[in-house]
Amino acid sequence: MMKLWLPLLLAVWLSSASGSNNNNNNNNNNNNSKQPNIIFILADDYGFNDIGYHGSQIATPNLDKLASDGVKLENYYVQPICTPTRSQLMSGRYQIHTGLQHEIIWSEQPNGLPLDSPTMADKMKEAGYATHMVGKWHLGFYKDEYLPWNRGFDSYFGYLTGSEQYFNHKRKYVDGKEYLDLWDNQGPVYNETGHYSANLFTEKAIDLVRGHGQKKPLFLYLAYQSVHCPLQVPEEYERRYSHIKDENRRLYSAMVAAMDEGIGNLTQALKDSGLWEDTLLVFSTVFCVRDICVISYTVYESIRSLQRDVCCFHSRGTPSKRTVLLHNIDPLRPRVGVPLYNDTFDTTVRAAVRVGHMKLITGDPGNGSWVPPPAESQKFIPDRRTSPDKNVWLFNITADPNEHNDLSDQMPDMVRTLLGYLQRFNQTAVPVRYPPYDPRSNPALHGGVWRPWE
């Protein structure tokens, strides 16, 4: 994920920090006004083929408009699950360097993004920004120090765990009982039962936009719960897709529509508040590695130039200067088969790396066949385990983005080359942070609310 958008925001940070220094030295607010507002919207479990401009049957007019007016990143990759993607987004570090390379942070675990990792919000605050977050945190909360308002955000409204009910804002403990998980930086929020989270989070984001003064530029991170399970949505949205007979697909489509409407409402609020003309908006998703990213901007010319410098290789088809992307190395996943070679990376370990057009997967590849197809014409990756001991796959993801044609037997030299990359990455990895569940996490011990317990 860092590969494609972080350099852009780093460029903005550097420009902003320079502006802030000028302000401090010269007491000149004109420089500060040149810092762009930055809105980062993250959707959860939203698939590549489910946005309007990719030919989906789901209407997403607001996202389509942002895409048509901005930059579409069509070769954009993230981690396949929540915590690894969010940890890399917030820290700018591969998860093998934060210890979060195995699964997710479960609500009952005493775990979190390490405190020695400054967050994006920390960096934005250093650059003179007002920093606000709305939505899903999922980077640990077992101690107060890990809460979002202690990780660089001036304000927070949302939920701390990985998933919950959309209307009552509760999540189950391991005993099956549900407990509240809705917070702001004043404490638990009890009075929003029945308020659908996509609408609630949009409204909170709009309140921040409307209440934002002009003394500082705005950094707003809006992390929607949508469209993560459970599949829940107000009936008014579901009725729009009554022609879809499959219930799960109908609910999912309606959830996308609700989120798209929220993004449209937030965009309009930015325009009504006079902030849009100095705003950089990034929309990204978390799902299945290949994802959606849209960058929309109407900011002043120097920042437009920075965007062109960073993004031109996407919009014009010229190659990226960065050719290597580590997906993950997970040593805790059960091993598969025997090592293909003894003098390089152990192929029994679950890992994946991309170099140029080629992607190598080792160990347990997972099984995507359980995911129901969104339409008859669209297919997800089937179970790749053609034999129980197979542990190497090689794909040309430019020619074969859905990863159906395994080239590992045809290109053994390429396999060895990419294993060498994994070996070098693995030498820099830190130990995995994946502690056992802590019974002290039980919300029943803490007033019926998910909260820090240490």
C-alpha positions in Angstrom: 0.0 0.0 0.0 2.8 2.4 0.8 4.1 2.0 -2.7 1.5 3.9 -4.5 0.2 6.8 -2.3 2.5 7.4 0.6 5.2 9.2 -1.5 2.5 11.7 -2.5 1.5 12.5 1.1 5.1 12.6 2.1 5.7 15.3 -0.5 2.7 17.2 0.9 4.1 16.8 4.4 7.5 18.1 3.4 5.8 21.1 1.6 3.6 21.6 4.6 6.4 21.4 7.1 8.3 24.0 5.1 5.3 26.3 5.1 4.9 25.8 8.9 8.5 26.7 9.4 8.0 29.9 7.4 5.0 30.7 9.5 7.0 30.2 12.7 9.8 32.4 11.5 7.8 35.1 9.8 4.5 35.0 11.6 2.9 35.0 8.1 -0.4 33.3 7.9 -0.4 33.5 4.1 2.1 30.6 3.8 0.0 28.5 6.1 -3.1 29.0 3.9 -1.2 27.3 1.1 -1.1 24.0 2.9 -3.7 21.7 1.4 -6.4 20.0 3.4 -6.0 16.3 3.2 -9.0 13.9 3.4 -8.2 10.2 3.5 -11.2 7.8 3.1 -10.7 4.1 3.7 -13.4 1.6 2.8 -13.3 -1.9 4.3 -13.7 -5.2 2.2 -14.7 -3.3 -0.9 -13.8 -5.2 -4.0 -12.0 -4.0 -7.2 -14.9 -4.9 -9.5 -17.6 -3.3 -7.4 -17.1 0.3 -8.3 -19.1 1.9 -11.1 -16.2 2.9 -13.4 -15.0 -0.8 -13.4 -18.3 -1.8 -15.0 -20.1 -2.8 -11.8 -23.9 -3.2 -11.6 -23.6 -1.2 -8.4 -24.1 2.5 -9.0 -21.3 4.7 -7.4 -21.9 8.1 -9.0 -20.0 10.0 -6.4 -16.9 7.9 -6.5 -17.1 7.8 -10.3 -17.1 11.6 -10.3 -14.1 11.9 -8.0 -12.3 9.4 -10.2 -13.2 11.2 -13.5 -11.9 14.5 -12.1 -8.8 13.1 -10.5 -6.4 10.1 -10.8 -7.3 6.4 -10.8 -4.6 4.1 -9.6 -5.4 0.8 -11.5 -2.3 -1.1 -10.4 -2.8 -0.6 -6.7 -2.2 -3.2 -4.0 -2.8 -3.3 -0.2 -2.7 -6.1 2.4 -5.6 -8.6 2.2 -6.8 -8.0 5.8 -7.4 -5.2 8.2 -4.7 -4.7 10.7 -1.7 -5.2 8.3 -3.1 -2.6 5.9 -4.0 -0.1 8.6 -0.7 -0.5 10.4 1.2 0.1 7.2 -1.1 3.1 6.4 -0.5 4.7 9.8 3.2 3.9 10.3 4.6 3.8 6.7 6.4 0.5 7.7 6.0 -3.0 6.4 4.2 -5.2 8.9 7.3 -7.4 9.2 8.9 -4.4 10.8 6.2 -3.8 13.4 5.5 -7.4 14.4 2.0 -7.3 13.0 2.6 -9.8 10.2 0.3 -12.5 11.5 -3.5 -12.2 11.1 -5.1 -9.2 12.8 -5.3 -7.7 16.3 -8.1 -9.5 17.9 -10.2 -7.5 20.4 -9.2 -9.8 23.3 -5.5 -9.5 22.7 -3.1 -7.1 24.5 -1.6 -5.9 21.3 -1.3 -2.8 19.2 0.8 -0.8 16.7 4.1 -0.4 18.5 4.4 2.9 20.3 7.8 3.5 18.7 6.1 3.9 15.3 5.0 7.5 14.8 1.7 7.6 13.0 0.6 9.5 10.0 -1.4 11.7 12.3 1.8 12.4 14.4 3.6 13.5 11.2 0.7 15.7 10.0 0.5 17.4 13.4 4.2 18.1 13.2 3.5 19.7 9.8 0.9 22.1 11.4 -2.3 20.2 10.7 -5.4 19.8 12.7 -5.8 16.0 12.8 -9.1 14.2 13.2 -10.3 10.6 12.8 -13.7 9.1 12.3 -14.5 5.3 12.1 -12.6 2.0 12.5 -9.3 2.1 14.4 -8.3 -1.6 14.8 -4.7 -0.9 15.8 -5.0 -1.9 19.4 -6.6 -0.4 22.6 -5.5 -2.5 25.5 -3.7 0.4 27.1 -4.6 4.1 27.0 -1.4 4.9 25.1 -2.7 3.0 22.1 -6.0 4.9 21.7 -6.2 7.0 18.6 -6.3 10.3 20.4 -3.0 9.3 22.0 -1.5 8.4 18.6 -1.6 11.9 17.0 -5.3 12.6 16.4 -6.8 15.8 18.0 -10.2 14.1 18.0 -11.7 10.7 17.4 -15.2 9.2 16.9 -15.6 5.6 16.0 -15.0 2.0 17.2 -11.8 0.4 18.4 -12.2 -3.2 17.5 -12.2 -5.0 14.1 -15.9 -5.3 13.3 -19.3 -4.8 15.0 -23.0 -4.4 14.4 -23.9 -1.4 12.2 -26.9 -0.3 14.1 -26.3 -1.0 17.8 -22.5 -0.6 17.6 -21.8 -3.7 19.6 -19.3 -6.5 19.2 -19.3 -10.0 20.6 -16.9 -11.2 23.2 -15.6 -14.8 22.9 -18.5 -15.9 25.1 -21.0 -14.8 22.5 -22.3 -11.8 24.5 -22.4 -8.4 22.8 -20.9 -5.2 24.3 -20.8 -1.6 23.2 -17.8 -0.3 21.1 -18.5 3.3 20.2 -16.1 6.0 21.4 -15.1 9.6 21.2 -12.1 11.1 23.0 -14.4 11.9 25.9 -15.3 8.2 26.5 -18.0 5.7 25.4 -20.9 6.9 23.4 -24.2 5.5 24.5 -26.8 7.5 22.6 -26.4 6.4 18.9 -28.2 3.1 19.0 -30.1 2.6 15.7 -28.0 5.1 13.8 -26.5 3.3 10.9 -22.7 3.6 11.1 -22.1 4.7 7.5 -24.5 7.6 8.0 -23.3 8.3 11.5 -19.6 8.4 10.5 -20.4 10.6 7.5 -22.3 13.1 9.7 -19.4 13.2 12.2 -17.0 13.9 9.4 -19.2 16.6 8.0 -19.4 18.2 11.5 -15.6 18.4 11.6 -15.5 20.0 8.1 -18.1 22.6 9.0 -16.5 23.3 12.4 -13.0 23.6 11.0 -11.4 27.0 11.2 -8.9 28.5 8.8 -5.9 28.8 11.1 -4.7 25.3 10.4 -5.0 23.0 7.4 -7.3 19.9 8.0 -6.2 16.3 8.0 -9.3 14.0 8.2 -9.0 10.2 8.2 -12.5 8.7 7.6 -12.3 4.9 8.0 -15.7 3.5 7.1 -16.9 0.3 8.6 -18.6 -0.3 5.2 -18.7 -2.7 3.6 -17.2 -5.2 6.1 -19.5 -7.9 7.5 -22.1 -8.2 9.0 -24.2 -7.3 5.9 -26.6 -4.7 7.3 -28.2 -1.6 5.7 -31.3 0.6 6.0 -34.2 -0.7 3.9 -34.2 2.5 1.8 -30.9 1.5 0.2 -31.8 -2.2 -0.1 -35.0 -1.3 -2.1 -32.8 0.2 -4.8 -31.4 -3.3 -5.5 -34.6 -5.3 -5.1 -33.9 -6.8 -8.6 -30.9 -8.7 -7.2 -32.2 -12.1 -6.0 -29.2 -13.2 -4.0 -29.8 -11.7 -0.5 -26.1 -11.3 0.4 -25.3 -9.6 -3.0 -28.3 -7.4 -2.6 -27.4 -6.2 0.9 -23.8 -5.7 -0.1 -24.8 -3.6 -3.1 -27.0 -1.5 -0.9 -24.2 -1.0 1.6 -21.9 0.3 -1.2 -24.7 2.7 -2.3 -25.0 4.0 1.3 -21.2 4.6 1.5 -21.1 6.2 -1.9 -23.9 8.6 -0.9 -22.0 9.5 2.3 -18.8 10.3 0.3 -20.9 12.5 -1.9 -22.3 14.3 1.1 -18.9 14.8 2.6 -17.6 16.2 -0.7 -20.5 18.6 -0.9 -19.8 19.7 2.7 -16.2 20.5 1.7 -17.5 22.6 -1.2 -20.1 24.4 0.9 -17.5 25.2 3.6 -15.1 26.7 1.1 -12.4 24.0 1.7 -12.7 22.0 -1.5 -10.5 24.3 -3.6 -7.6 23.6 -1.3 -8.2 19.9 -0.7 -6.5 16.6 -1.6 -8.9 13.7 -1.2 -7.7 10.1 -1.3 -10.1 7.1 -1.4 -8.7 3.7 -0.8 -10.0 0.2 0.0 -8.9 -2.8 2.1 -9.7 -6.1 0.3 -8.1 -9.0 -1.5 -4.7 -7.4 -2.2 -5.6 -5.7 -5.5 -7.7 -2.7 -4.7 -9.2 0.6 -5.6 -7.6 4.0 -5.1 -8.8 7.4 -6.3 -7.0 10.7 -5.8 -9.0 13.9 -6.3 -7.6 17.3 -6.0 -8.3 21.0 -6.6 -5.3 22.4 -4.7 -2.9 25.0 -5.7 -0.4 24.5 -8.5 2.7 23.6 -6.6 0.9 20.6 -5.0 -0.6 19.7 -8.4 3.0 19.5 -9.6 3.9 17.2 -6.8 1.0 15.0 -7.7 2.1 14.8 -11.3 5.6 13.9 -10.2 4.4 11.0 -8.1 1.3 9.9 -10.0 2.2 10.4 -13.7 3.5 6.8 -14.1 0.0 5.6 -13.2 -2.0 7.9 -15.4 0.4 7.8 -18.4 1.3 4.2 -18.4 5.0 4.7 -17.7 6.7 2.4 -15.2 7.0 3.1 -11.5 10.5 3.8 -10.2 9.8 1.3 -7.4 9.7 -2.3 -8.7 9.6 -4.3 -5.4 6.7 -4.7 -3.1 6.6 -7.1 -0.1 3.1 -8.4 0.6 3.9 -10.3 3.7 6.0 -13.0 5.5 4.0 -14.8 8.1 6.1 -17.4 10.1 3.2 -18.4 12.4 1.0 -19.7 9.6 1.1 -23.6 9.5 3.9 -24.7 7.2 3.2 -26.6 4.0 5.3 -29.2 2.2 9.1 -29.1 2.2 11.4 -26.3 1.2 12.0 -26.1 -2.5 15.6 -25.1 -2.0 17.9 -25.2 1.0 20.0 -22.1 0.2 17.3 -19.4 0.1 13.9 -18.5 1.5 12.0 -21.4 3.1 9.0 -22.0 0.7 7.1 -23.7 3.5 6.5 -20.3 5.1 3.5 -18.2 4.0 4.8 -15.2 2.1 4.4 -13.1 -1.1 6.5 -10.6 -3.0 6.1 -8.7 -6.2 9.0 -7.7 -8.4 8.0 -5.9 -11.6 5.3 -7.9 -13.3 6.0 -11.0 -11.3 4.4 -12.1 -8.0 5.6 -15.1 -6.0 3.5 -16.8 -3.3 4.9 -19.4 -1.0 3.6 -21.6 1.8 -0.2 -21.7 2.5 -1.8 -19.5 -0.2 -5.2 -19.3 1.4 -8.4 -20.3 -0.3 -10.5 -17.7 -2.1 -13.1 -20.1 -3.4 -15.4 -19.5 -0.3 -16.1 -15.9 -1.5 -19.3 -15.8 -3.4 -18.9 -14.4 -7.0 -20.5 -10.9 -7.4 -21.8 -12.0 -10.9 -21.7 -14.9 -13.2 -19.1 -13.1 -15.3 -16.8 -12.5 -12.4 -14.8 -15.2 -10.7 -12.6 -15.1 -7.6 -9.4 -17.0 -7.2 -10.1 -20.8 -6.7 -8.3 -23.0 -4.2 -4.7 -23.1 -5.6 -3.8 -26.2 -3.6 -3.6 -28.7 -6.5 -1.6 -31.0 -4.3 -1.3 -31.0 -0.5 2.4 -30.3 -0.5 2.6 -27.6 -3.2 4.0 -24.4 -1.7 5.2 -22.2 -4.6 3.2 -20.2 -7.2 4.4 -17.6 -9.7 2.1 -15.2 -11.6 2.6 -12.4 -14.1 0.0 -10.1 -12.6 0.1 -7.6 -15.4 -1.0 -10.3 -17.9 -2.9 -12.3 -15.4 -4.2 -10.0 -12.6 -6.6 -12.6 -11.2 -3.6 -15.0 -10.7 -5.0 -18.1 -12.5 -2.0 -19.1 -14.5 0.8 -20.5 -12.3 4.2 -20.1 -14.1 6.4 -21.5 -11.3 7.3 -24.7 -13.2 8.0 -22.8 -16.4 10.2 -20.1 -14.9 12.4 -21.7 -12.1 15.1 -19.0 -12.4 12.5 -16.3 -11.8 11.3 -18.3 -8.8 14.8 -18.3 -7.3 15.2 -14.6 -8.0 12.1 -13.7 -6.1 12.9 -16.1 -3.3 16.1 -14.1 -2.9 14.1 -11.0 -2.4 12.0 -12.7 0.3 15.2 -14.0 2.0 16.6 -10.4 2.2 13.3 -9.0 3.5 13.1 -11.8 6.1 16.5 -10.9 7.4 15.1 -7.5 8.5 11.9 -8.9 10.1 11.2 -8.4 13.8 9.5 -11.1 16.0 5.8 -11.5 15.6 3.5 -9.7 18.1 0.6 -12.1 18.6 -0.2 -12.6 22.3 -2.8 -14.9 23.6 -6.3 -13.7 24.6 -6.3 -11.9 28.0 -9.4 -12.7 30.1 -9.1 -9.2 31.6 -10.3 -7.9 28.2 -13.9 -9.1 28.9 -16.1 -6.0 28.6 -18.3 -7.4 31.4 -15.5 -6.4 33.7 -15.5 -2.8 32.4 -19.1 -1.6 32.5 -20.2 -3.5 29.4 -17.9 -1.5 27.1 -14.9 -2.5 25.0 -12.1 -0.4 26.6 -8.5 -0.5 27.7 -7.9 -3.0 30.5 -4.3 -2.6 31.4 
